[in-house]
Amino acid sequence: AFVMLWTYMAFGEFLIIYSGNQPHEIVWYLHRIAGDWKIVVWFLFLFHFLLPFFLLLSRALKKNAPLLTAIAAVVFFAHFVDTYWLVAPSFYTTGIRFHWLDIAAPAGIGGLWLAAFAARLKSKPLLVRNDPRQTPSHEK
């Protein structure tokens, strides 16, 4: 559902801006579909929509945790590339360029979030207490 929602919203935004034909708005897309950025557009179409959409139609695949984890990792990486595609062409209009901060900034922010999440997770029980459907650990 989220893969389809992302595609619907991204294409809807593109279609509205394209059909409006406002020169000051179209420039934003022109930077993102020129030169090397076309490769990124096709990558996003393939790995952020097409592949996950058709793979997740399979009920058997959705019950296979390792394959589902791999698909989730691919979608997560594709989302990172999508975020890069939204921002980077404003700075690198001639083509794709990488700077070490392109990796360090998301890793640092993700690390801070993960540390905060882990700290909060330690303060809460992972299982519901006094659940009648669970057997107490001392009775096992």
Salt bridges, closest charged atoms under 4 A:
GLU25 OE2 - HIS24 NE2 3.98
ASP131 OD2 - ARG133 NH2 3.29
